[in-house]
Amino acid sequence: MPVALSINHPRAAVLVNRRRLRRLTEQLLRECDAGGYTVSLHLVADAEIQELNRRYRHKDQPTNVLSFPFADGIDPALAELPVAELGDIVISLDTAGREAREFGQSFDHRLLWLVTHGLLHLLGYDHERSPAEEQRMQAREEELLARLTTHRRTPMPSLAINVDHVATIRQARGTIEPDPVAAAAICELAGASGIVVHLREDRRHIQDRDVLLLRQTVKTRLNLEMGANREIINFALDLRPDLVTLVPEKRQELTTEGGLNVIAQKRKLAQTIKSMASRDIPVSIFIDPDPAQIQAANDIGATYVEIHTGRYCDAATELARDQEFQLVAAAVEEACRIGLRVNAGHGLDYRNTAPIAALEGIDELSIGHAIISRSVYTGLNHAVREMLTIIREARY
């Protein structure tokens, strides 16, 4: 196994996606022409790394990362053995978290930087040797991290914009403006790859006429969100949108509050998917990041799942946000593994989108409220372009 991973930290299950970390570390080894070697990666708390720092570097304080090359300090006879082992990298998850906050980075990005830094030490780089060596090592770190983004197995996700909120403003006064159809055209001209509308049973914002006009005018892709009730199903079958996304719907809710319980409604949802398939309409199901719901969606024939990011976006503490992020990341990976295509959305804004956009495997992000809200201050064209920049520049 190229990466031997050991973890001794109480929050590891919340902070670390083990499968993804192994995969990215293996990719780093290949990028460094060390794909045939093994590295041991140890994720610990401050107390443990402080003890190692005191014992081996005579510095009685925590640090972010320590590297121990395999050949250092061992018997010369053992060093000659044909063992393809680079050595050990020890990383403090506590320090990684503090540095992520200090530098305005995601925890995952900071952790990957520390792995890269530690690996380069194992390969002979040493920033403490001289200013020139520090610059050389820093340049190599930046190059490797850029390659991890460039060499994604999937492209960065596209952006679909939900224009329901434009219709909400219109319906508040019962007039004809603002027009969600016109707003959709502006979004497409600004670079959006799709338009999303939710035709609710109570018609509280988007109206039938809006959807009919959008079907005629949208040049990218029209995604119709809907509950699985007969009236809306028949409407969708006649409309033939580019994608139908099945969502839960409650009359008393302000917005969709959670994912669809596929397991509890398998027969009904399977029949809806079958009906859509008869008109060549692919179906996505909006679900919570739950492996059981993902498997159920696959079992009944969904083409896509849209992972609900609401709890990640609404998390009140850093710990809760990290935990929800790892659930989303694991859900995306599991859905891709079993052959589903993946979208994600709900609650994403200009502050929290980048980490989700950086996840491999997501085809499309669905964002509405944040962009429409920002457009009040900046204009819709600029608000869309700002979000596209965030997605395009998202990093691990």
C-alpha positions in Angstrom: 0.0 0.0 0.0 1.7 3.3 -1.1 0.1 5.3 1.8 -0.1 3.8 5.3 -2.4 6.0 7.3 -2.7 6.0 11.1 -4.8 8.5 13.0 -4.7 9.3 16.7 -7.1 12.2 17.2 -10.5 12.4 18.8 -12.0 14.5 16.0 -10.5 12.6 13.1 -13.8 11.1 11.9 -15.1 14.7 11.6 -12.1 16.3 10.0 -10.6 13.7 7.7 -12.0 11.9 4.6 -9.5 9.0 4.7 -10.2 7.6 1.3 -9.7 11.0 -0.4 -6.6 11.8 1.7 -5.0 8.5 0.6 -5.9 9.1 -3.0 -4.5 12.6 -3.1 -1.3 11.5 -1.3 -0.8 8.7 -3.8 -1.2 11.2 -6.6 1.4 13.4 -4.9 3.8 10.5 -4.9 3.3 9.9 -8.6 3.8 13.6 -9.3 7.1 13.4 -7.5 8.2 10.3 -9.5 7.9 8.3 -6.3 4.9 6.2 -7.1 6.7 3.0 -6.3 7.5 4.1 -2.8 5.4 3.9 0.4 5.0 6.7 2.9 3.5 6.5 6.4 1.2 9.3 7.3 0.3 9.9 11.0 -2.4 12.4 12.0 -2.2 13.3 15.7 -3.0 16.0 18.3 -0.8 18.8 19.5 0.3 16.9 22.6 1.8 14.0 20.6 3.6 16.1 18.0 4.9 18.4 20.8 6.5 15.3 22.4 8.1 14.3 19.1 9.3 17.8 18.5 10.9 18.0 21.9 12.5 14.6 21.6 13.9 14.9 18.1 14.3 18.7 17.5 14.7 19.9 21.1 11.8 22.3 20.7 9.2 21.8 23.4 6.2 23.1 21.5 3.7 21.9 19.0 4.4 22.3 15.3 2.4 21.6 12.2 4.3 18.8 10.5 7.4 16.6 11.1 9.1 14.4 8.6 11.3 11.4 9.4 13.1 9.9 6.3 13.4 6.2 6.5 17.2 6.1 6.2 17.8 8.7 8.9 19.5 7.3 12.0 19.3 3.6 11.1 22.1 1.1 10.9 24.0 1.5 7.6 23.4 -2.1 6.8 19.7 -1.7 7.0 19.8 1.4 4.8 21.1 -0.8 2.0 18.1 -3.1 2.1 15.9 -2.8 -1.0 13.0 -1.3 0.9 10.8 1.2 -1.0 9.9 3.3 2.0 10.3 7.0 2.0 9.6 7.5 5.7 7.0 9.0 8.1 5.1 12.3 8.0 3.4 13.4 11.3 0.8 16.1 11.1 -1.0 17.8 14.0 -4.7 18.2 13.1 -5.0 20.8 15.9 -2.3 23.0 14.4 -3.7 22.4 10.9 -7.1 23.7 12.0 -5.6 26.8 13.5 -3.5 27.6 10.4 -6.5 27.0 8.1 -8.4 29.7 10.1 -5.4 32.0 10.1 -4.8 31.8 6.4 -8.4 31.8 5.4 -8.2 28.3 3.9 -10.4 25.2 4.1 -9.2 22.6 6.5 -8.8 20.1 3.6 -6.6 22.5 1.7 -4.4 23.1 4.7 -4.0 19.4 5.4 -3.1 18.7 1.8 -0.5 21.5 1.9 1.1 19.9 5.1 1.2 16.5 3.4 2.9 18.1 0.4 5.4 20.0 2.7 6.2 16.8 4.7 6.6 14.7 1.5 9.1 17.2 0.0 11.1 17.0 3.2 11.3 13.2 2.8 12.5 13.8 -0.8 15.4 16.0 0.4 14.0 19.5 0.3 14.8 21.7 3.3 13.6 25.3 3.6 15.7 25.8 6.7 18.9 25.2 4.7 19.1 28.6 2.9 16.8 31.3 1.5 17.3 29.9 -2.0 16.3 26.4 -0.9 13.2 27.9 0.9 12.2 29.5 -2.4 12.8 26.3 -4.3 10.7 24.3 -1.9 7.9 26.8 -1.9 7.8 26.8 -5.7 7.6 23.1 -5.8 4.8 23.0 -3.2 2.8 25.5 -5.3 3.4 23.5 -8.5 2.3 20.2 -6.9 -0.9 21.7 -5.4 -1.7 23.3 -8.7 -1.3 20.0 -10.4 -3.7 18.3 -8.0 -6.4 20.8 -9.2 -5.4 20.7 -12.9 -5.4 16.9 -12.9 -8.8 16.4 -11.4 -10.6 13.4 -12.8 -13.6 15.6 -13.4 -13.8 19.2 -14.4 -14.8 21.9 -12.0 -18.6 21.9 -11.5 -20.8 24.1 -13.6 -23.2 26.7 -12.2 -27.0 26.4 -12.4 -29.0 29.4 -11.1 -32.3 29.1 -9.4 -34.5 32.0 -10.3 -37.4 31.2 -7.9 -36.4 34.2 -5.8 -37.0 36.6 -8.6 -40.5 35.3 -8.9 -40.9 35.6 -5.1 -40.3 39.3 -5.3 -42.7 39.6 -8.2 -45.5 37.7 -6.4 -45.0 39.8 -3.3 -46.7 42.7 -5.2 -48.7 40.7 -7.6 -47.3 42.5 -10.6 -45.4 41.3 -13.7 -41.9 42.4 -12.6 -39.2 41.3 -11.9 -39.5 38.7 -14.6 -37.7 35.3 -13.9 -37.6 34.6 -17.6 -35.6 37.8 -18.2 -33.4 37.1 -15.2 -32.7 33.6 -16.6 -31.5 35.2 -19.8 -29.1 37.5 -18.0 -27.8 34.6 -16.0 -27.0 32.6 -19.1 -25.3 35.6 -20.8 -23.2 36.0 -17.7 -22.0 32.4 -18.0 -24.4 30.2 -16.1 -24.7 26.7 -17.5 -28.3 26.1 -16.4 -31.5 27.5 -15.0 -33.4 25.9 -12.1 -37.0 26.5 -11.2 -39.2 24.9 -8.6 -42.9 24.6 -9.7 -44.6 24.1 -6.3 -48.0 22.7 -5.9 -49.2 26.0 -4.3 -47.6 28.1 -7.0 -46.2 30.5 -4.4 -43.5 31.9 -6.7 -42.8 30.3 -10.1 -46.0 30.0 -12.3 -46.8 27.6 -15.1 -46.4 30.4 -17.6 -42.9 31.1 -16.4 -41.9 27.5 -16.9 -43.4 27.3 -20.3 -41.6 30.4 -21.4 -38.3 29.2 -19.9 -38.6 26.0 -21.9 -38.7 28.1 -25.1 -36.0 30.6 -24.1 -33.4 28.8 -22.0 -30.4 28.1 -24.2 -28.4 26.0 -21.7 -30.3 23.5 -19.6 -33.6 23.8 -17.8 -33.9 21.8 -14.5 -37.4 21.6 -13.2 -37.6 20.9 -9.4 -40.9 19.3 -8.4 -42.7 17.2 -5.9 -44.0 13.8 -7.1 -47.6 14.7 -7.3 -49.8 13.7 -10.3 -50.6 17.2 -11.5 -46.9 18.3 -11.6 -45.8 15.0 -13.1 -48.2 15.4 -16.0 -47.0 19.0 -16.5 -43.4 17.9 -16.6 -44.2 15.1 -19.1 -45.7 17.6 -21.5 -42.9 20.1 -20.9 -40.0 17.7 -21.3 -37.3 19.8 -19.4 -33.7 18.8 -19.7 -33.7 17.5 -16.2 -36.3 16.8 -13.5 -35.2 17.0 -9.8 -37.6 15.4 -7.4 -37.7 17.3 -4.1 -39.8 17.0 -0.9 -42.5 19.6 -0.6 -44.4 20.9 2.4 -46.9 23.7 2.2 -45.8 25.3 5.5 -42.1 25.5 4.7 -40.4 28.7 3.4 -37.9 26.6 1.3 -37.0 23.0 0.9 -35.9 21.9 4.4 -34.1 18.6 3.7 -33.6 15.7 1.3 -36.2 13.4 0.0 -36.7 10.1 1.9 -36.2 7.8 -1.0 -36.3 4.6 1.1 -39.8 5.4 2.5 -41.2 6.2 -1.0 -39.4 3.8 -3.3 -42.4 2.5 -5.2 -43.9 6.0 -5.8 -40.6 7.5 -6.9 -39.7 4.6 -9.1 -42.9 5.0 -10.9 -42.3 8.7 -11.4 -38.8 7.9 -12.8 -40.3 5.3 -15.1 -42.8 7.9 -16.4 -40.1 10.4 -17.0 -37.9 7.8 -18.8 -40.8 7.2 -21.2 -40.3 10.8 -22.4 -36.4 10.7 -22.2 -36.3 13.0 -19.2 -33.4 12.2 -16.8 -34.3 12.4 -13.1 -32.2 13.7 -10.2 -33.3 13.1 -6.6 -32.5 15.7 -3.9 -31.3 13.8 -0.9 -29.3 14.3 2.3 -25.7 13.1 2.3 -26.7 9.6 3.5 -25.2 6.4 1.8 -28.5 4.5 2.3 -30.5 7.2 0.5 -27.8 7.3 -2.3 -28.1 3.5 -2.8 -31.9 3.7 -2.8 -31.8 6.4 -5.5 -29.6 4.2 -7.6 -31.9 1.2 -7.0 -34.9 3.0 -8.4 -33.2 4.2 -11.6 -32.2 7.8 -10.9 -29.6 9.3 -13.2 -28.5 11.9 -10.8 -28.6 12.7 -7.1 -28.4 16.3 -5.8 -26.7 16.3 -2.4 -28.3 18.6 0.1 -25.7 21.0 1.4 -28.0 22.9 3.7 -26.7 21.5 7.0 -23.1 22.2 6.0 -24.1 25.8 5.1 -26.1 26.4 8.2 -23.7 24.8 10.7 -23.3 27.1 13.8 -19.8 25.9 14.8 -16.6 25.1 13.1 -16.8 21.5 14.4 -20.3 21.1 13.0 -19.4 22.6 9.7 -16.3 20.3 9.3 -18.5 17.3 10.2 -21.2 18.2 7.6 -18.5 18.9 5.0 -17.1 15.4 5.4 -20.5 13.9 5.1 -21.1 15.8 1.8 -17.6 14.7 0.5 -18.2 11.1 1.4 -21.7 11.2 -0.2 -20.3 12.6 -3.5 -17.6 9.9 -3.6 -20.1 7.1 -2.9 -22.5 8.3 -5.5 -19.8 8.5 -8.1 -18.5 5.1 -7.1 -21.9 3.4 -7.8 -22.3 5.2 -11.1 -24.6 8.1 -10.3 -24.0 11.6 -11.5 -23.9 14.2 -8.8 -25.2 17.8 -8.3 -25.2 19.7 -5.1 -27.0 22.6 -3.6 -29.0 24.4 -1.0 -27.7 27.3 1.1 -24.5 27.8 -0.9 -23.2 31.4 -0.9 -20.1 33.4 -1.6 -18.4 32.3 1.6 -19.1 28.6 1.7 -19.2 27.4 -1.9 -15.5 27.0 -2.6 -14.9 23.9 -0.5 -17.9 22.2 -2.1 -16.8 23.3 -5.6 -13.4 21.8 -5.0 -14.8 18.3 -4.4 -14.2 15.9 -7.3 -17.2 14.3 -8.9 -19.8 17.1 -8.7 -21.2 18.0 -12.1 -23.2 21.1 -11.1 -23.9 23.4 -8.2 -27.4 24.8 -7.9 -27.4 28.3 -6.3 -30.2 30.8 -6.1 -30.8 32.9 -3.1 -27.3 34.1 -2.6 -26.9 35.2 -6.2 -30.2 37.0 -6.4 -29.6 38.7 -3.0 -26.2 39.9 -4.1 -27.6 41.2 -7.4 -29.5 43.8 -5.5 -26.2 45.5 -4.7 -24.0 44.6 -7.7 -26.4 43.7 -10.6 -27.3 40.2 -11.7 -24.6 39.9 -14.3 -21.8 40.8 -11.9 -23.3 38.6 -9.1 -23.2 35.5 -11.5 -19.7 36.2 -12.6 -18.4 36.6 -9.1 -19.8 33.1 -8.2 -18.4 31.6 -11.4 -14.9 33.0 -10.3 -15.3 31.3 -6.9 -16.1 28.0 -8.5 -13.4 28.3 -11.1 -10.7 29.1 -8.6 -11.8 26.6 -5.9 -8.9 24.6 -4.5 -8.6 21.4 -2.5 
